[in-house]
Amino acid sequence: MAIAEPLKSSHAKMMNGEHIMVRLTYISRYNSYNLKGEVSSILAQAQQNNSQNGITGALIFNHNYFLQSIEGSRPVINDLLRKLVKDERHFSLQVIECSEIEQRRWDKWSMKYLIPSVDNKEHSLKFSAGTEFNPYLMSTNQIMLFIDALSKQQQRQEQQHKQAIEKKKSWFGRR
């Protein structure tokens, strides 16, 4: 009897489509009537909830727009989309892309926060229709390339930071 129960729950998961992974990418506008610091609490909440629900993703925010790409099982992502549509912290949500995937693109992050800045302005210029970050003016391909470029740049910066810390540690360790 105990053996049949895990098989039943595994079968139930299969019947719900939980074995099918999807990536959903959307854009929305930030609701400026939110309290200050709201974005940091959104990120913290997303990281905690996403980790528990097997969701990975990248979030780009610039005080006007959200651009988010999330990955997880189909029923979990569908449930999250229903919540996002009702969330009053943003408006004008537009789904840019939703597709089944074989492997995750954002597998290292429960939610990675990427910020368009002066340091990476060339990415905005390269992938968007203007000099300012506005995902509503970008094609799906431009949006995915933009997220990839920002994440790679941030990974390089984090690696350089780690190397600088290690170099400092080794220098301080000398006698």
MOTATA-V599301 format. One record per backbone hydrogen bond with DSSP energy under -1.0 kcal/mol. CO is the residue of the C=O (numbers start at 0). NH is the residue of the N-H. Records with the same first field share a line. If there is no record, write none. Layout:
CO=NH + NH
//
This chain:
0=4
2=6
3=7
4=8
5=9
6=10
7=11
8=12
9=13
10=14
11=15
12=17
13=16
16=19
19=73
20=100
21=71
22=98
23=69
24=95 + 96
25=67
26=93
27=65
28=90
30=33
34=37
36=40
37=41
38=42
39=43
40=44
41=45
42=46
43=47
44=48
45=49
46=50
47=51
48=52
49=54
55=70
56=111
57=68
58=113
59=66
63=29
64=61
65=27
66=59
67=25
68=57
69=23
70=55
71=21
72=76
73=77
74=78
75=79
76=80
77=81
78=82
79=83
80=84
81=85
88=30
90=28
93=26
96=24
98=22
105=108
108=56
111=58
113=60
117=120
119=122
120=124
121=125
122=126
123=127
133=136
134=137
138=142
139=143
140=144
141=145
142=146
143=147
144=148
145=149
146=150
147=151
148=152
149=153
150=154
151=155
152=156
153=157
154=158
155=159
156=160
157=161
158=162
159=163
160=164
161=165
162=166
163=167
164=168
165=169
166=170
167=171
168=172
//
